[in-house]
Amino acid sequence: MENNLDHDNYTEEELKGLITGVEDEEVEEIQPFDPEKISIDTKPVTMDTCLRRLEQNTIILNPDFQRNEVWTHEKKCRLIESLILKIPLPMFYVSSDEDGNFYVVDGLQRLSTIRSFVLGDEYLKTKDASLKGNGFRLGSLEFWGLQYNKLNFKELPINIQNRIQETGFTFTIINPGTPEEVKRNIFKRINTGGEPLTLQEIRHALYIGQSTKLLLKLSLKKEFLDATDYSVKSNRMMDREIILRCLSFTIRSFQKYPRDNDMDGFLSDTMRIINLVHNDKLISNSDKSFLDKANDYDPIVNKLEQLEMRFTVAMKRAKDIFGEHAFRKSYPGKRRTPINKGLFEVWGNLLGRLSEKEFDNLKINKKKFINSHTELLNDENFIIVISRDSQKFSSVKTRYEKLNDLLNQFIYD
């Protein structure tokens, strides 16, 4: 049948990419670290403490950090019923900063549900004490439906309210001072919902700020969606990861890529740089030290609107030149493959840096350029540096140099 995929004609990386819209890369090696640097506490936390912190916003719930879809009303109600039944909830995992704020890495949906039910969204917006407890109404309860369906928290019997409010939780807290790479390594090992967090989900939870806002904004841009043909899935943050990868090499040149091939660290540092450069508050000594060491970034990071504009221009140009094969190893006349991270990262930078005159010349020479680009995509050695070995420093260097050399052949008079 026409819709059946001929899997024999796809590489392993491309087959995995059919699910996310982006080709899979070689599994990233976990960077070794000194176990002595780990500072973790596992301790009980009462419901009262949770509610107080949720009101204070000292438990940070990133509203757009969803590993899948937002919980249904039925699922929320089942969680509340578990509290009534005194069924222990799984561990919560948080990272603490120097001000004692908890950044939730695993448990966001549970805490969001508890906050919405016990405190109520309207109370949180208005701080009107009369609205406290007027959260969502229960429904579809399995054991307590006859008694408590259609009731909100305030309408429950006092003994049931107390039972909920006296619930105890267990929090694993990664303390401030723990090196960033150690934090990420620990969270990589967390299984939630039967599968581990993706690296971008971890980064997104740890580095909330201007960077997460920017990545969300760019992922919703029509230019990005058009250039990728709406094919990149967002539920595991793959869209934001490839955008971050592009921005990382905009803010710092490929020569600054770590020689130990630590792509995760490179991308994480980019998020920290964006957050700290645009942080109006007094930053910690450790953050100041980090920023001082990372002082080789492009001044464009100081003006996010310029960074956004360059990205948007690159997306438009990629669509104009490559059409439906933009950022892909496929080309006209071949079955289209998923987005390739290496090609997205390089073309997202090179095309965005061209002057209008240079891009006009490229369009004039478009046919010849595409033919030369196709030849490169048929070079097995080049395919390795954008696929299997794409995170190695040597591969990063090679793909930037080769594609830049290719581009330079067609942009001058």
N, C-alpha and C positions, 0 to 999 in steps of 0.2 A: 504493500500500500504506500501511497505517496507520503503519508505523514510518519511512517516508520523511519527511525534513525538507523543508518548503517554504521554501527559502532566500530566496525573494523577499520573505518576510514578516519577515526579520531585517535589522537594520542591519549595516554592515560590522563595527562593534565587537562586536555580539552574535554574529555568525558566528565570529569569532576566539575569542570567549569560550566557544563550545561545546566547544572542545578542553580548556581549562584549568578551566572552570567559573566563570570570572570575566571580565567584559567587558574587552575591550582598550581602552586609552586612546590618545589622540594620542601619537605617539612623542615622548619627552622630549628637549628640546634639550640638546646637550652644552654645559656651561657653559665659557666661555673661561677660559684660565689663562695665567700667565706661564711660558713654556718654561724660563726661567732657574731656576725653582724646582724643576725636575725633578732628582732625584738618583738615578740608576740605575747599577748595575754589572751587567755580564754576565761571569761568570767560571766557570772549570771547578771542579767539586767532585768529589772522589774518593768512591768507594763507602765507604771507611773513615770518611771525615768524615761522610757521611750516616748510617752505622750508629751512630757515636758520638753524633751529635746526636739520633738517634731514641731511643737508650737514655736519653739525658739529658732527653728531652722538650723539647729546645730547637729541634727542628723540630716545630711544632704541627700535628697532624693532627686536625681536627675530625671526630669519628666520625660525626656525623649530617649532614655536608655531602656529600650524594650528588646529582649532577645527574640521574642516573637510578637504576637499581637497582644494588645492590652487584655487583661483578664475579663472574662464575661461576668455579668452580674451573678450568674449561678455559681461560678467558681469563687467569687468573693464571698458569697453567702456560705458556701461549704467551709471556707476558712474560718469564718466567725463561728459556725457550728462546731468546728474542731476545738475552738477555745472554750465553748460552753461545755463540751464533752471532756475537757481537760486533757486533750490529746497533745503531747509535746510537739512543737514545731521544729523543723530542721534548724541547724545552726545558721546564724547571720554572720556574714563576713564584711568587715569594714576596715577602712584605712583612716587613721587618725592624723590630723595635722597638729602643728605646735600650739594652736588655739583650742585644741580639744574637740574640733568638729569631726564628725564621723562621715566619711564618704562611703556610701553603700555600694559594694561590688556584687554581693549576692544576697537577695532578700528584699529587693526594692518593691516588687509587686505585693509581697505580704505586708510590708510596712505601710505602703500606700493604701492598701485595703483597710488596715486597722485604723489609720488616721482618718480616712473618709467615713468610716462607720462610727467610731467612738467620739471623735471630735466633730466631724461634719464639715463638708466643703464650704458651706455658707458661713459657718462660724469662723473658719480660718480666713476667709476673705474679709469679713466685717469686724471680727472680734467682738461681736454682739453676744454677751453672755447668755441671753435668752435663747440663742440658736444652738448653743453647745449641746451636742448629743443628737441633733436632728440630722443625722447622716442618712445614707441610703437605707431603704426598708428591706428586710429579709424576705426571702422567697426560695422555693424549691429545696427547703431543708429536708434532709433524709429522715432524721429521728425526732426533731422538735417542730415539725411543720404545723401541726394542729395548734400548738401553743404559741409559737412565735412568728410564723409567717405574717408578713405585712407590718411588722413592728420595726421601729428604728431603735437605736440604743436607749434613748431617753424613756421609751415606752416599755422597755423590758422590766420585769420584776427586779426589785433592788438586789435580791440575792444573786440573780443572774448577772446584773451589772457588776456586782462585786467580784463574782467569779471571773469575769472577763478582765477586770482591772487588776486583779491579783495574780494574773498569769505571769509566769517567769519565763524569760528567754535566755538563750546562751549566745553570747557574741564572741567571735574571734576578732581581736583588734590588733592590727599591725601598727605599731607605735611609730611616732615621728622619730627621725634619726635613722630608721631602717633605709638603706640605700634603695633608690628607685628601681634598679634592675632586680634587686632581691624581692621587693614588693611584687613586681610583675611576675617573677618566677614562681612565687608562692601562689598567686591567683591563677596561673596557668594550670595548676594542679587541681583546681576546684572543679568538681563535676556538679552541674546543676541541671535538673531535668533530664538526666541521662547522658548529657554530652558536655564537654568542657566549654568554658567561655572562649570566644575567639580573642585573638590578640587585640583587635580594635575595640571589642567590648570592654576589655580590661583597661585599655588606655582611656576609653571614653568615661569610665567610672572614676578613674584616678585623677584625671586632669580636666575637671569641669572648669569652664571659664570661657574666655573669648574664643579659644580654639574650638571647643565643641559647638559653640554658636555658629562660628564661621563654617565649619564642616557641614552642619545641618543646612545652613543657608545655601551653600554651593551645591549640595546634593539635590536640592529642589529647583535649581536653576533650569530653565527651559533649554538653555544652550547645552548644558551637560546631558540632560535627558535626550535631547535630539542627537547629539554626537554619539551617544552610546545606544541610541535607538531604544531607549526605555528598557534595556535588557538586563541591567545590573540590579540584583535583588538587594533590598535594604534591610531585611529582617535580621541579618547577622552583621550589619554595618559594613558590608563589603564595598558599598558605594563610597562611604566616608573614608575607608582605608585607602582606596586608590586615589581619591582626591588628596588625602593627607600625604601620600607618597609623592604626588606631583608637587604640592606646596613645599615639601621638605627640600626638594632639589631646586626650588625657586629661591627659598630663603638662604640656603647654603649650597654652594656648588658641589658637583660630584666629587671634586678633589677632597672635600671634607668628609666624605663617607668613611666610616670607621674601617680600619685595616683588618679588624677581627670579624668583619662581615656581619655586624650586629644591626640588622635592619630594624628590629623592634626598638632598640635603644635610639637609633637615629630618628625614627618617627616619633617616639615618645618625647625626645628632647625638643623636637619642633613644636609639639603641643605646649610644652613647658615654656619655651621661648615666647610664643605668642601670648600665653597667659600672663607671664611676668612683665613683658614689655607694656602690656595694656592693663596692668594692675595699679589702681590708684592708691591702694592701701600699702602700709609699710610691710615690706617683704622680709622673710626670715633671713638669718645669716647664711643658712645653707642654700637658700634660693639665690641670695645675692652672690654667693661664691660660684654657684652654677652659672649664673648669667655672666659673671666676669670671665669665666673660662670659655663661654660660648659667644664671645664678642666678635666672632668672624661672620655674623649673619648679615644678609643684605639689608640695607636701610628700608627696603620696601615693606618690611615687617612692621615698621612704625605707622604705616598708612594702609590699613586693611582694605580700604576702598580701592586702592591701586592694585593690591594683591588680587582682589576679587575681579577687577577689570581685566587684568592680564590673563587670569584663568578663563574668564568668559570669552575673551578674544580668541584664545587658543582653541576653545571648544568649537567656536563658529568656524574657524579656519580649518580645523581637522575635518569637520563635516563637509566643508566646501571642497577640500582636496581629495579626501579618501572616500567620501560618501558612506555607504552602509558598512564598509570595511574599516572604518576609522578605529585605530588602536588594536587592530586584529592581525593575526598572522596570515589571514586569508586575503585574497585580492580578487579583482573582477574575473569572472569565469570559474571561480572555485566556490565550494560550499563555505558559507560564512562560519567562522570559528568564534568562540567567546572572546571577550576583551582580554588583552594581554597586559599585565601590570607594567612590565618593562617598557612596552611601546607607549602606554598611556602616560607614564611618568616622563619619558623623554620628549615625545611630541607635544605633550602638555606644556613643556618648558620652551622648546625650540621655536614652536610656532608662535607662542605668546610674546617672544622677544623680537620678532621681526618687525621692521618698520613697514609702513603701508607700501612704500615703493618696493621693498624687497618681496613682500607678499604678492604684489601685482606681478612682479617678474616670475614668481613661482607659479602663479595661475597661468601666465602665458606659456610657461614650459611644463604645464601640468602633465601632459601625456608622456613626455620623455622622463619626467620625474617619477611617475608611477611605474614606468617600465624598469627604471633603475632600482626603485624600491622593491619591486617584485623580484628582481634578480637577487637582492640581498636576502629576501625572505626565503629564497631557495638555497641559501648557503647554510649548510648544516652547522658550521662553526658559529655563525651568527645566531641561529635558532637556540643553541645551547646557552648563549649569554643573555637571552631574554626569556629563558624557560628554566631548565633544570638548575643552572648555576647562576640564576639572575641576582641572587643576594650577595654574591662574592664581589669584593672590591674590584678585582680584575675585570669582572663582567660588567659592572657599572661603568667603569672607565671605557671599556671597549665599545659598548653600545652608544654611549654619548659621543665618542670620537667618530665612530663610523657613520652615525646618522647625521651628525653635524657636518662631516665632510661631504656626505651625499647632498645635504641641503645647500651647502655653499656652491655647488656646481650649477644651481638653477636660480639663484636669487640676485645675481649681479648682471648688469647690462653687458 
